[in-house]
Amino acid sequence: MPAIERVMFINPPARESSFHDFVVTQPVGLGYLASVTRRNYQVKILDAVALGREKERWIKWNYIEAGLTIDEIVEEVKKFNPQVVGISCLFSSHFLLVAGLAAAIKKQLKDIIIVTGGAHPSFMPEDSFRRAPELDYIVIGEAEESFPHLLQALATGSGLDAIDGLAWKDNGGVRINPKTRWIENLDSLPFPAWDLLPMERYFEINVPFMFYSKSPRNVSFITSRGCPFKCSFCSSCNYWGNRIRYRSIENIIAEMKKLKTEFKIEELKFEDDNLLLNRERAKRLFRAMIEEKLNFHWNMPNGAYVMSFLDEELVRLMKESGCYEVVLAFESGDQNVLDNIIHKPEDLSKAERVVKLLRDYHIGIHAFFIVGLPGETWEQIKNTFSFPRRLKIDMPYFLLFNPLPGSELYDTCIKKGYYDPELVYYTNYCSNSITTDEFNPAQLRRLQYFYTLYRNVDLLARNPKLVFTKYLRRVATRKNYRAIPRSIRTAFLSLLKND
């Protein structure tokens, strides 16, 4: 192949339940990858979601796609004329689109090398190559070391066998080097290539992860990687090596200052899997933010370990450093489900104390719950739906379980015949896809919509000021109102459909 001079990274169009608005946020993973790659190559990031957010296409009655079209993406690739294209595939729901995009690029640029990575291809490399024969390589897991090694191997024509976490086609089969090494010193990584992203576009759209913000000038931000817990529904813990690694406080503060100075950032969205697990380290971070007078608003849209909030000093420092909202990752409102199905070390008897402490410091409370797990009973599902109302949580999110490749429960559902693996490509949290002796997808979907409606009415009755000053204000200030009629249409159709 010709010498590698240019590398393009693509954040593909998004696919999401039509019940929700589309999140448009910075692809931090691609930002890190671009930052290490541009040490030796010309690099471009194409965020198809941000640049084409207004372009929506229906995929199914309850499923929609948004972003630049494949033809538009191919034209951008031709303009930059890279020798290597890397396409992000964080979720299974994106893979068929990634496969179609790879085919379209190869049709126009036959000699180009196409690489993908992310959770889905990392856990299902053989199936990914079968469904997307135009793919050349899959980088498994963390890629900031293995991807540059791949580029070096392509330049020399040898050395693939030595690359940790790589899959490729070889003589009609698939070769896989398992992922065995992770970056121990996260400070060794350069900051994400924020300057290669259309930052003002994110601020203009302002639909961050979990939808809410104090300021449109917000960014996704990560201070650690991984999680030591082994929740059965989660694949992220396996993706990052079943442990947690931290950036230093000094390194984090330096990036915060850079964001504030260069991009006028006013709000951070901490997307760590477990920002608060090491409470003393978290306190040091928040003290540093206070001492440096960074004056950020911040929240944790990825969810936080509930037991961490039993530490009042931690909660106080969170508030003083700018925290205005948390998402409590309860996962279930039934202790038996947590203990025997999810395997999460959490004590629901302490939940009231956690909620009271957060309320004392005027921190908004959202919470994640999952229903429809294999082995769960109707009584346990009802316990989960009633749990946040008893605690008077501001905004509970009832997510329907779907098996994620790489998780323990994915294997369970396949072995027990609860799940058609073809449905993995249409995964979303408003439409589950497993059938057990206890329930089927249509029953759970209708129950979810009912409780979501009930939640909103209940919140309006309990706290009308919060509804009008926060939740309806977000709707009123959005430039794109299509999510509202879409969600009404989807909820109505769910009453009629059984698929």
N, C-alpha and C positions, 0 to 999 in steps of 0.2 A: 504494500500500500504506500501512497505518497507520505512524505514526512508530515507529522501532526503539528499544525500551527494554531488551529482554531478549534475550540470546544464550545458547544452550545448546550446549556441545560434548559429543559422545558418543564414547567409546572403545567400539566395538562388541564383541559376543561374539567369542571367538577360535576359530579352526579350526586343528587341529594333527593330526599323525600320532598315531594311537592307541598308537604304540610309545613315546612320550615322555609325561612329565608336562607339565601346562600351566604356562607361565611367567606369573606375575602380578606385574607391576612397574609402577611409576609411568609414565604416558604423558607423558614430559617435553616432547615437542613440543606437546601440547595445553596443558601447563602454561605454556609460554612464550606461546602464542597467547592463552590466557585472561588472562595477566598484562597484555599490551598492550591487549586488548579492554576490560578492566574500567576502564580510564581514563575511558571515556565511556558504558559500558553496564553493566547488571546482568548478571552472568555466573554460569553454573553448569556444572560438569563432571560428567557422568554416566559413571563407569567401569563398564560392564556386566560386564566380566570379573571385576573384584575383588568387586563386590557380589553376583554370582551364580555364583561359582566352582564351587560344589557341583552346579550343574545342568548335566548333560552329556547331549548328544544325539548318536547315531550318524548320520553323514552317508553314509559308505561303510564297507566292511568294515575299512578301515585308516585311517579319517578320522573325527574327532570334533569336536564343537562344545561350548563351555562358556561360561556367562555367563547373564545375565538373558535371558528370552525376549523376542521382538519385542513381544508384547502388554504385557509388564511395562515395557519401555522406552517404548512409546507412552503408557502411563499416567503415567510420570514426566514426559514431555514435556508432556502436557496439564496436569499440576499446575503446572509452572513457567510454561507459556503463553508461550513465546518467540516473537518475530517471525522470528528466524533460527536455524536449527539447522546446526551444522557437524559432519559425521561423518568421523572419521579413517578412512583406508584405506591403511595402510602397505604391505600385502602383497596380491598378486593373489588369494591364497586367501581374503581377506576381502571381495572385491568383490561377489560374488553376495549375500552377507548384507547388505552395505551397500545394494544395490539393493532387496532385499526390505524392509529397514527404511525406506528412503525412501518406498516405495510405501505402507507401512502408516501412516506419519506423515501423508502427504498425504491419505490416505483420511479420516482423522479431523480434520485441520486443513488445509483446502484452500488457505488464503491464506498458509501458512507458506513461507518461503524456505529451501530446502535446499541446502547447499554441501558439497562433499567435497574432500579433498586427500590427499596422500601419494603414494608412488611409483607405484602402479598407475594411478590416474586421471591423474597428471601425464604419464606416458608414453603413455597410450592414451585421450585425451580423447574423440575421436569415437566409439570403440567403447563407452566408458563411458556416454555419453549415449544411444546406441542401446539398450543393455541396461538402462539405468535412466532411462527418460524422465521420472521424477518429480524427478530432479536438476535444479536450476536453474543452478548455477555450479560450476566446478572451479577451485580455486586451484592453480596449477602451481608445484611446488617450495616453496622457503622462503616462508612466508606472513605473517610478523609485520608486514610493511609492506603487502603487497597485500590482505590480508583487511580491515584497517581502511579502506583506500581503497575497497574494494567496499562496505562498509557506508555510507560517505559518499555513494558514487554512488547507492546504493539510496534514500537519504534525499532526494537532490536530483532523482533521476530522469534523471541524465545522467552522462557521464564514464567509461563503461566502456572506451572505446577507449584511454584514457590509462593504464589499469592494467596494469602489467607482470606477466606470468604469470597470465593469466586466460582461461578458456574458458567460453562460454555459448551458448545456443541463440538463433538469430536467423532469423526467417522460414523455418522449416523446415530450416535448416542449422545449422552449428556455426561460430562465430567463435572464433579463437584468437589471443591475444596471446602470443607466445613469451616464455619466461623469459630475460631478458637482464641483470638487475641482482640483485646479492646484497648483503646487509648487510655493509658493510666493517668497521664498528666494532661488534663483538659486545658490547662493554661498554655500548653504548647501550640494550641490551635490559634490561628489568627481570628479576629472577630469576623462575623459574617460580612459578606460583601454587600452591605446595605446600599452602597452607591450604584450597584448594578440592578437594583430593583426600582420599580416605578413608585417611589414612596408617596408622592403627592396623590397618586391615584387611590392608594389605600385610605388616605385621610379623607379624600372626597367621598368615597363609597361608605366608609365607616360602618361596616358590619363585621366586627371582630368575632373571634371565637366566643361563643355563648352570648353574642349579640350586643351586650351593653357596655357603655363606656362613659366616663366623665368628660373626656376630651376626644375629638376625632383624631388628634395627633398621637395615636397609640401604636405600640409595636408588640409583637410576640417576643418573649425574652426567656432564655433558659440559663439556669445557674448550675444544673447538674444533669446527669444522665442515669437512667435506670431506676430500679425499684427492687428491694430485697424480698418483698412479699411474693407469693405465688398464687394469686387469686385465680381460680379455675377458669373464669370467663375471659381472662386477659391474656393477650399475646405480647404486649409491650414488655413485660418483665423478661420474657424469653428473648426478645429481640435485642435487649441491651445486656444480656448476660447474667440475669438474675441477681444483680447487685447494683449498688449505687456508687457513682463517682462524682466528685465535686470540683467545681472551679474554686479558686481562692477568692476571698473577699476582695482583695486588691485588684484582681483581674476583672471581677464583676463591676466594681465601682468605676474602673477606668472605661469600660464599655458604656456604662450609664452616662458618664460625662461626655463621651464622644457623641452619643445619640442626642443628648440635650444640646450640645454646642452646634453640631453639624446639621441636625434635622429638626431641631426645636421640638423634640419629643416631650410630651406632657404626661403620658400615661404608659405604664408597663403592664403587660399581660404575662404573668409568670406561668409558663406551660410545663414546668418540671413535673415529673410523675410523683415526686414526693418532696416538695420544697421544705416542708416543716418536720420531716422525720428526725433529723438531727437538730433538736431544739436549740442547743447552745450555739451551733453554727448559724442557725437562722437568726438568733438574737444578735449575734455579731454583725450579720449583714444589715439588719434593720437599724442597729445603732450607727453603723457607718453611713447609711443613707440619711439618717437624722443629722449626724455631725457634719456631713458634707453639704447639708442644706439643699439636697437635690429637688425636694418639693414635687415629687411625682405623685400622681394618683396611681393606685395599682389594685389588681385583684388576681385571683387564681382560677381561671376558667376551666382548667383541666381537672379540678377536684383536689381536695386535700384530705389527708388522713385525720379522721375525726378526733382520735384520742390526743392528738397534738395540742388541741385547744383547751385541754384541762390545765394548761400552764398559763396563769393570769399574766405573768410578766411578759410572756411571748405575745399574748393578745394585745397588751398595752403598747408594746413596741411596734406591733403591726399597725395599729391605729396611728401612732405618732409618726410613723414613716410614710403614711399615705394610703393605707389599706381602707377601702370603703365597702368591700363586698367579698365574701368567700363562697365557694361551692363545696359543701360537705359531701364527701364520697361515702355515704352510708351504704350504698348498693342494695341493701334490703332493710325492711322494717321488721323482719322476723329473725330472732336470734338463732333459731335452729337452721335456717337457710344459710346464714353467715358462717356458722360453725361447721355444718355438714355438707353443704353444696359449694359455697364460694370459697371457704377456707380462709377467711380474712380475720385477723386478730382484732376484733372490735367488740366493745361491750355497750350494747344499746341502753343498758340501765344508766349509763352516765351521759346520755344524749341531752337530757333536760339541763344538766349543769353546763354543758358546752353551749347550748343555745342561749341560756341566761347570760353567760359570761360575754358572748358576742353582742347580745342586746345591750348589756351594760355599757359597752364601748361603742354603741351605735354603728355596728358593722352589719351590713345587709347579709341575709342568709339565704342562699340557694342550696339545693341538694340534689344529688343524683340517686335514682333508684332503678333497679333492673327487675323486671318481672318476666315470667315465662321461662324460667330456667328448668332444665331437665331434672325431674325429681321433685319439683315444687308442686305443692297442692293449692287448690283454690283458696283454702283457708289462709295459707301463708301469703298468697298473692293479695288477698284482701287486707291482711295485716300490714303489708307494705303500703298499700294505697291509703290506709287510715293513719299510719304512723306520722307523716309530716303534718297532718291536720291537727293531731293532738299536740304537737310541738309548736304549732303556729309558725311554721317555716314560711318565709316570704314567697319563695318560688320553687316548689319541688318539680323535678323533671322525671317523668315516668318513661323509661326507655324499655323497649321490647328486646328481649334477648335474641341475638343472632350468633351462631357459632363462628368464631374468628379462627382462621387457619393459624396454627402455632400455639393454640390454647388447649388446655386439658379437656374442656367441654366440647371442643370441636371433634376430637377423637371419640369422645363418649357418644355424641350424637350420630356420628357415622356408624360406629359399631352397633348401636341399638336400632338403627334404621329410622331415627327421628327426623332425618334431614336429607334432602336431595342436594348433593354438593354443587349442582349446577346453579342453585339459588344464591351461592356465595357472591356472584357477580352483581346481585341486586340488593346487597345488604344495606339496610338503613335502620335507624332506631325507632321508626314509626310503623314498621311492618315486619313482624317476626315471621319466621319460616319453619319452625319445628312443630311437629305434631306428636304429642305424647298420649298416654292413656287418660290423662287428666284434662287436656285442653287442645284446641287447634288454633291456627293463626287468626282466623276471622273472629273468634270469640275474644281473644286477647286484644286485638286491634280495636274492636268496638268498646271494650272496657277502658282501654287507654284513652280514647277520644272522650268518653263520658267523664272520666276523672279529670282530664285536662280542662274540659269545660267547667266542671264542678270546682276545680282549683281556682280558676279565674273568677268565677262568681263569688266563691268564698273569700278570696283575697279582696275583692271589691267591697264586700260587706264589712270585712274586718279593718281594712286600711285603704279607704278610697283615696286619701291623699297620696299614698305611695303609688297607686295605680295611675293616677293622672300626672304626677310629677316625674315618674320614672318610666313606666312601661308604655303608657300611651304617648308620652313625650317622644320616646324612641320611634314609634310609628309615625308620629306627626312630622318628625324632622328627617325621615327617610325620603330620598328622592324617588325610590322605586317602590311602588305600592303593590306590585304584583303578588307578593307573598300572601297578602290578605285574601283576595278572591281565590287564589290557588288552594290555600289551606281549607277554606270553606267548601270548595268543590271536592277536595280529597276526603274530608270528613264525611260529606254526604255520600259519595260513592262507596266509601268503606262500609256503609250500612247495607249496600246492595250487593257487594262482591264477596266471594268466599275464597279467592285466590290469594 
